[in-house]
Amino acid sequence: SGESGGGAGGGWHVCVVKYRRGAGRPAHGAPPAAGRPLARRDGLSVLGGAGEVRCVDPSGRVLWTAACSGVPNAAHIYGGRVLVTTDSLDYTPWGHLGPALLLDLVDGSPVAELRGASGAVLSGGRFFLGLEGYDVFDTWEYDRDGTLVDSWRSYGHYVTGTGIRVVETDRSLPTRSRVVRLLPGGAVERGPSLTDPLCPEPVVLADGTILVLDAGVLRAVDRRLGDAVLAELLPVDPDQTWRCRGGLRRSGDRLTVTVAEEHRDRPGKHVLHTWTLALRPGPTTV
């Protein structure tokens, strides 16, 4: 079990309810199931398939279809616009990175074609795209017409709310990744350092606390970027983080943590560790 101290990390604590160990492999990000919307808002759903983006109403009627050169993997709806990130059908120097499309929500007409591996949106019609690799480790802010208005030297998992925080993923050893906040004018407020250069997608709690699985350690980072260790589940040495890939999933007051650990002497073979944790706010009680 673990507990945050002095209110840092949001004052949450966890205790292990169940632990399992067995053979398994890391769970990489899977594409959305066929027919499952990429995004929903105000009764509208945006779906994707190879070479197209569709918008449907609550009855399932297709309102419009827009062509794209790849396969949509995520979408964000805001301010009468749809931002769609895609995978390329062909392998390129950027892997399977496809174009990021900005579409009009009314009729699907193209507004701008941009570049980014992942996106996020904030109130006021602002949206963000980010990319990492080949000396690129950047996030760009655009207005609703696709005009660049700000940029930051930071990239990773975006957490939005009143502002935008980033659980950085620089894929470098030693890593310089942190949990940060993006400020106007390209400024980056630096929070706690991370051990894993490729932390999995975090879980965000209702009070804005971010739960981060960092090299086998579960950490909580609050809105002020104060952090605390909640549980040292399977701590990994900084130079061995490449051997372990993890994941987080929340269901009510239960948190499921997985870590797939590659054998040191059997490449390609993994042990899958799975913890079920009870998640509670406030100080630990005995």
N, C-alpha and C positions, 0 to 999 in steps of 0.2 A: 504494500500500500504506500501511498505518498500523499504529501500535503504541501500546498504553497504557503510560503511564509510572508508575513507582513502585508498581506493583501495583494502582493505581486502575483501575476498570473491569474487574477480574478478570484482567488480564494477557493478554488475547487480542490477536491481530493478524490482518489480512486482506491478501490480495493479489488484484488483478484478474486473472481467468483469461480472461474474454471480455467484450466490450462490443458492444452492437447499438443502432442508432438507426433509427427508422422512424416512420411515421404510426401513431397509435393514440389511445386514449382512457383516462382513468383507470379503474382497476378498483375499482368501488364494492363494498361488502360484499354479496355475493350470498346469497340464502336457501339453506338446505341443499337438496341435490338430493332430489327426490321419493323417499321410501322410506328415506332416510338418517337414522339416529337422531340426535336432538338431544342425547342423553346416554346413556352406558352405565355400568353398575356391577353387579358381582356377578351377571353373567349376564343382567341385565334391560336392556331398551332402552326408551327413551322416544321416541316419534315424534309428529309433529304434522301436522295438516292443517287446512284452513279449518273453524273451528268446533269443533275437537276435539283432545284429547290422548289418546294411547294408550300403554299399557305392555304389552310383549310379553316372553315368555320365550325362551330360546335356540332353541326349536323354531319360533318364530314365532307361537305361540298367544297370542291377545290375552287378557291377564289382566283388564284393565279399560279403559273409555273414559270420559273426562270431557269435558263440554261446556265451551266457552269462547266468548266473544263476538268473538274475533279470530282471527288466524293465528299460532300459536306460531313463534318464531324462534330460541329458545335454551332449554336446560333444564339444571338442576343437581340432582344427586341426593346426598342426605346424610342421615344419621340418621333413616331412615324417612320422609323427606319428599322432595318434588319441587318445585323452584322453576322456574316457567315464565314467561318474558317473551314478550309477544305484540305483534303489529302490529294496529292497528285496521283494520277493513274500510272505515271512512269517514274522511275527512279531518277533523281536529279542530283547535282552537287549538294543540294540541301535535303537529301533524302527524299521523303514523300511529301514535302511541304508543297501545298497548292496555294493558289491565290486566296486572299481574304476579300470577300465581296460585301460591299455596302449597297443594299437594295431599298427601294421605296416600299413601305409596308402596304400602301394602297393597291399597287398594281404589279409589284415585283420588278419594276424597271431599274436598270443599273444606275447608281449614283457615283460610285468610285470603285476601282480595283486597287487593293492595297496588299501589303505583305505582313504576315504575322502568323505565329504558330498557335497563339491563344489570345483570347480577348476578355474584356470585362466592360461593364457599363456603369455609369453613375447618374444620379439625378441631374437634371438640367441639360440633357442631351449630349453629355460627354461620353466618349467611349475610348477604350484603350486597346492597343495591340502590342504584343511583345514577341521577341525572337532572341534565340541564343545560338552561337556558333560562328566560326570563322571571324573572330574578333568582334562579333556582335553580341552584346549583352544589354539589350535596350528595350525600353517601353516607350511608346509614342501615344500621345493624346490627340484625337481628332474631333472636330465639330461634326454636326449632323450632315454636313455636305462633303465630308472627307478631307477637310483642310487641316493640315498639321498645326497645332497650337502650342504644344509643349512636348518635352522628351526628357527621359531619365536614363542614367546608366544603371539599370537594374532589370532583372527578369526573374520570373518564377511563377508560383501559384498566387493569383490575385484574390485578395479578400476585400470586398467592398462594403461600404456603409456610409457614414458621413464623409469619409475619405477613402483612400485606397492604401492597403498594406500589402506587402509582398513577402512570401516565404521563398527566398531566393534559391535557385538551383543552377549553379554555375558549372556543374559536371567537371570540376577540376580538383586535383589532389596536389598539394593541400588546398582545401577549399577556403574561399573568402566569403562564402554565403552567410547572410544574416536574415533576420526578420526586420524589415524596414518599413518606413512610411514615405510615400511620395508626396512632396510638397510643391507648391507652385514655383515656376521658374527653374525647373530642373533640379531642385534641391532634394536630397535624399536624407531623411532622418534615420540614423543607424540604430538598430536595436540589438538584441542578443546575437552573438555569433553562433553558427551551426557547425556541427561536426560532419554531417552527411552532405555531400555536394548534390545529392539528388533525393531530397526528402519527398515522400509521397504527398498526395493532395491532403491538406489539413482538414480538420473538422472545426466548424465555427459554431460556437454556442450563442444562445440568445442575448447574452450580455456583451457580445463582441469578443470574448476570449477565444483565442485560436489554440487548438490542440495540435501539436506537431510531434510526429514520430521522427526523432532525430538519432540515427545510428543506434536503434534499439532502446532509446530512452524517450519516454513520453513526457513532453514539456507543455506548459501552458503559458501563453503570451497574452497579456491584457491589452486594452486599447492604448495604454501609455507606453507600450513596448516593455513593460516589466515582465520578467519571466520567472518561472519556478519549475523544478523537476517534480512531476507527479509520480512517476514510477520508473525505476531502472529495470526494464524487463529483460533485455539481452544486450547489454552495452557492447559496442563494437569499437575496436581500435580505429583511430582515424585513417590509418593506411590500409585497413581491411574492409572499409565500407562497401567496396565494389562487390564483395562476396554476399551482401545481404540486401534484399529488397523487401520493403514493407508496405503495409496498407492499413487504413483506418476506416471504420464504418460505425455509425451511431444509430441506435434504435431505442428511442425513449431514454431511459436512464442507464442503458447498457452500451458499452463501447467494445467493439471487437477489433483487436489488434493482431495483425499477421506479420510474421517475418520469415521469409524464405532464405535460409542460410545455405550457401553452396559449400559442399565438402572441400576441405583443404587438399585432399589427395585424390579426389574423384571429381574432376571437372564435369560440369553439367548435371551432377546429382545434387539434390537439395533436401534439406530437412525443413519441414514447414512447422513453425511454432505458431500457435493460436491461443490468445488470451481473451477471455471475456471479463470485462471490468465493470464494476458498479461505479457510476459517476455521480458525485454528490457535491452540491455547493456548500460553502461554509466550512468552519473548522472541523477537524477530525474529532469524533466523539469516541470515548472508550467504552 
